Amino acid sequence: MNPVGTRTVTSATFEELVREVLVRLGEDPAREGLVRTPERVHRAYEYLTKGYKEDPEEMLKNALFTVTYDEMVIVKDVEMFSLCEHHMLPFFGKVHVAYIPNGRVIGLSKIPRLIEIFSRRLQIQERLTTQIAETIQSAIEPQGVGVVIEARHLCMMMRGVEKQHSAAVTSAMLGCFREEQETRTEFLSLIHSRGNGI
């Protein structure tokens, strides 16, 4: 038996493995609608997990700017799509990010890119929330960072409890967002100032 975390070496291609899954599901991988499914699934999963090939710290490195601004910066309603690591089913929703600069800011377009890098991996929502917050904290050492994710999980909607209207909300609060109730309240009030409609 292989130790936990090691990969089994196999000569099977991704496409061959998908064909095997189809057979085990009781399907005929040779029928018209499924002939090209293995290569389509391969391309889809390469795209949906492309975050493994990207370095968030490297991406942010060239988008850090010195400023004197010290009020809250918020990027909200960033659409997010990911795959849960437990069932490899999608979860999707919106991410809200805020920080209070301490001499440096991140180029605004890089925050959605950071979210995409971490969400394009097998994830759990709690880890995704923390990774976004901790990466921003490490990159610019702001006075504080707040991240809130509101998401719907197909593993809950399509299987198990089958609750179609449930949403999971997670948050990560660092620095002044954790220590100061007023800062946290301002952030939460601003991101919910209008309906988000997940």
Secondary structure in CASP SS format (residue, H / E / C, confidence):
PFRMAT SS
TARGET T0000
AUTHOR 0000-0000-0000
METHOD secondary structure of the structure
MODEL  1
M C 1.00
N C 1.00
P C 1.00
V C 1.00
G C 1.00
T C 1.00
R C 1.00
T C 1.00
V C 1.00
T C 1.00
S C 1.00
A C 1.00
T C 1.00
F H 1.00
E H 1.00
E H 1.00
L H 1.00
V H 1.00
R H 1.00
E H 1.00
V H 1.00
L H 1.00
V H 1.00
R H 1.00
L C 1.00
G C 1.00
E C 1.00
D C 1.00
P C 1.00
A C 1.00
R C 1.00
E H 1.00
G H 1.00
L H 1.00
V C 1.00
R C 1.00
T H 1.00
P H 1.00
E H 1.00
R H 1.00
V H 1.00
H H 1.00
R H 1.00
A H 1.00
Y H 1.00
E H 1.00
Y H 1.00
L H 1.00
T C 1.00
K H 1.00
G H 1.00
Y H 1.00
K H 1.00
E C 1.00
D C 1.00
P H 1.00
E H 1.00
E H 1.00
M H 1.00
L H 1.00
K H 1.00
N C 1.00
A C 1.00
L E 1.00
F E 1.00
T E 1.00
V C 1.00
T C 1.00
Y C 1.00
D C 1.00
E C 1.00
M C 1.00
V E 1.00
I E 1.00
V E 1.00
K E 1.00
D E 1.00
V E 1.00
E E 1.00
M E 1.00
F E 1.00
S E 1.00
L E 1.00
C E 1.00
E C 1.00
H C 1.00
H C 1.00
M C 1.00
L C 1.00
P E 1.00
F E 1.00
F E 1.00
G E 1.00
K E 1.00
V E 1.00
H E 1.00
V E 1.00
A E 1.00
Y E 1.00
I E 1.00
P C 1.00
N C 1.00
G C 1.00
R E 1.00
V E 1.00
I E 1.00
G C 1.00
L C 1.00
S C 1.00
K H 1.00
I H 1.00
P H 1.00
R H 1.00
L H 1.00
I H 1.00
E H 1.00
I H 1.00
F H 1.00
S H 1.00
R C 1.00
R C 1.00
L E 1.00
Q E 1.00
I C 1.00
Q H 1.00
E H 1.00
R H 1.00
L H 1.00
T H 1.00
T H 1.00
Q H 1.00
I H 1.00
A H 1.00
E H 1.00
T H 1.00
I H 1.00
Q H 1.00
S H 1.00
A H 1.00
I H 1.00
E C 1.00
P C 1.00
Q C 1.00
G E 1.00
V E 1.00
G E 1.00
V E 1.00
V E 1.00
I E 1.00
E E 1.00
A E 1.00
R E 1.00
H E 1.00
L H 1.00
C H 1.00
M H 1.00
M H 1.00
M C 1.00
R C 1.00
G C 1.00
V C 1.00
E C 1.00
K C 1.00
Q C 1.00
H C 1.00
S C 1.00
A C 1.00
A E 1.00
V E 1.00
T E 1.00
S E 1.00
A E 1.00
M E 1.00
L E 1.00
G E 1.00
C H 1.00
F H 1.00
R H 1.00
E H 1.00
E C 1.00
Q H 1.00
E H 1.00
T H 1.00
R H 1.00
T H 1.00
E H 1.00
F H 1.00
L H 1.00
S H 1.00
L H 1.00
I H 1.00
H C 1.00
S C 1.00
R C 1.00
G C 1.00
N C 1.00
G C 1.00
I C 1.00
END
